[in-house]
Amino acid sequence: MSQDNMVKLECSVCKHINYFSTKNKKILKNRLELSKFCDNCKAHTVHKETK
């Protein structure tokens, strides 16, 4: 995976960075939001893209 396309996904509840993903920055201009399982919260929460 290219480092240019890598994004960090942070839990919106506990603010821990749990996941890394890729995104096509030419197509998707706004920030990515996915529903993922958080190990710290022990629940499915919204994870948002960070810098």
C-alpha positions in Angstrom: 0.0 0.0 0.0 1.2 3.4 -0.9 1.9 5.9 1.9 0.2 8.6 -0.1 -3.1 6.9 0.0 -3.0 5.7 3.7 -5.4 7.3 6.2 -5.8 6.8 9.9 -9.2 6.1 11.3 -9.9 7.4 14.8 -12.8 6.4 17.1 -15.2 9.3 17.5 -16.1 8.3 21.1 -12.7 7.4 22.8 -10.4 9.1 20.3 -8.1 6.1 19.8 -6.6 5.4 16.4 -7.6 1.8 15.7 -7.6 1.3 11.9 -5.6 2.3 8.8 -7.2 2.3 5.4 -6.6 3.6 1.9 -8.5 6.1 -0.1 -8.4 7.6 -3.5 -7.8 11.3 -2.8 -8.6 12.3 -6.3 -12.1 11.0 -6.1 -13.0 11.4 -2.4 -12.4 15.0 -1.4 -14.1 15.0 2.0 -13.1 13.0 5.1 -13.9 9.3 5.3 -16.3 8.0 8.0 -16.8 4.3 8.6 -18.6 2.3 11.2 -16.0 0.0 12.8 -15.6 -2.1 16.0 -13.6 -0.3 18.7 -11.7 -2.5 21.1 -11.6 0.2 23.8 -15.3 0.9 23.7 -16.3 -2.7 23.0 -18.9 -1.5 20.5 -19.4 -0.5 16.9 -18.8 3.3 16.6 -18.1 5.8 13.9 -14.5 6.1 13.0 -13.4 9.3 11.2 -10.3 10.0 9.1 -7.5 12.0 10.8 -4.5 13.8 9.5 
